Amino acid sequence: MKKDLAVILLSAGMDSAVCASVANQYYRLAFLHIQYGQRTERKEGECFQKLCAYFKPEKILIAKAYFLKDIGASSLTNESLPIPTEETEEIPTTYVPFRNGIFLSIATAWAEAIGAKKIFIGVNQVDFSGYPDCKEVFIFAFNRAIQEGTKPETDIEILAPLINLTKREIVELGIQLKTPFELTWSCYQDEILACGECSSCRLRLKAFKEAGYQDPLPYRIK
Amino acid sequence: MKKDLAVILLSAGMDSAVCASVANQYYRLAFLHIQYGQRTERKEGECFQKLCAYFKPEKILIAKAYFLKDIGASSLTNESLPIPTEETEEIPTTYVPFRNGIFLSIATAWAEAIGAKKIFIGVNQVDFSGYPDCKEVFIFAFNRAIQEGTKPETDIEILAPLINLTKREIVELGIQLKTPFELTWSCYQDEILACGECSSCRLRLKAFKEAGYQDPLPYRIK
């Protein structure tokens, strides 16, 4: 039934976990987790392990991309820059330069090596922080680069099933697909209690509230 | 005079070194070297350091991308696969899946962080091993992905000045620009004497011979 293998970029945030649930309906799973010196790397790694125990993917790859910490220029990887707690019109400092370009490239290399046909990424351009590498035009352009830059006999395609959903719809989809939200982590800043103040916590809390569900994670401020 | 900064992907092979000489005419230099568990990593790292001493770039980044060794599927990163010494019609086993996609993504992230306008890569689609990520159509497609996936105020562009040169013309250009070929390394396999048999050695030896110059590197078989 599930013939083809798909690589799932699984940060262990709520979006990537819902994405894994979507992929799990149609594909054999290969989970890719990337550690890059972000503040909550340890917690995300723990959640990734728990999501692996839950979904039982056929293949697992944990890739270390610590050059992103050396490159810096982001409050996620440079702890001397504070995580913003206010909305902003501009691209916030939590933006990590071209992170999804790097993540999709690693996913493509792995997909080509293991013969996976699809790459799932949980990007969203509706309720998001304005990161340029989360937009659909970027995904389209990157798909084209993959077509040109991999072996002719491969046919690897990025799927971004959440790209045009609201955050509320993502929660609803996850509930419907029984995504284990209690095994995910979204906070940019803290690892024991989610801060409730960073843009990732705020987007998540708002989504659960609008969908009418209780977020199972513990928060410091809610 | 040289106003803008450019990131140069410098493996320390002959093509990337000539590329650095081209970039050095017009741009301030930021050298990016990537270690990925390839067979000749140590030698390439040494040559990179010597090229840094020669070119004196303003910025240097050495990025570790060892996930490429975990991904494998290439005789460059998996030492149980032999390096081929014969020509082949197919893409040879030395192809590393989507390596240039990964390298260009890292270069883009760094360029965005340091404000560089250009990324130089020494790919060539004339005398090459048939790798899909060395073709001009791939570079065009990747440029588009960079435009869409980075901040709107940035304008980062990949330049591939060697893309349509023959290997002989690359040697001639390097001689003209005084590229220090003695500080470069091309062999896929060995680190003391170049093997002279792998496709990278064969392309290099043929290029020097056709150009009528002596390759300064020591070879086991020539």
Interface residues (C-beta under 8 A of the other chain):
Chain A: L61 A63 K64 A65 Y66 F67 L68 D70 I71 G72 A73 I91 Y95 V96 P97 F98 R99 N100 G101 I102 L104 S105 I106 T108 A109 W110 E112 A113 P132 D133 K135 V137 F138 F140 A141 F142 R144 A145 I146 Q147 E148 G149 T150 K151 P152
Chain B: L61 A63 K64 A65 Y66 F67 L68 D70 I71 G72 A73 I91 Y95 V96 P97 F98 R99 N100 G101 I102 L104 S105 I106 T108 A109 W110 E112 A113 P132 D133 K135 V137 F138 F140 A141 F142 R144 A145 I146 Q147 E148 G149 T150 K151 P152
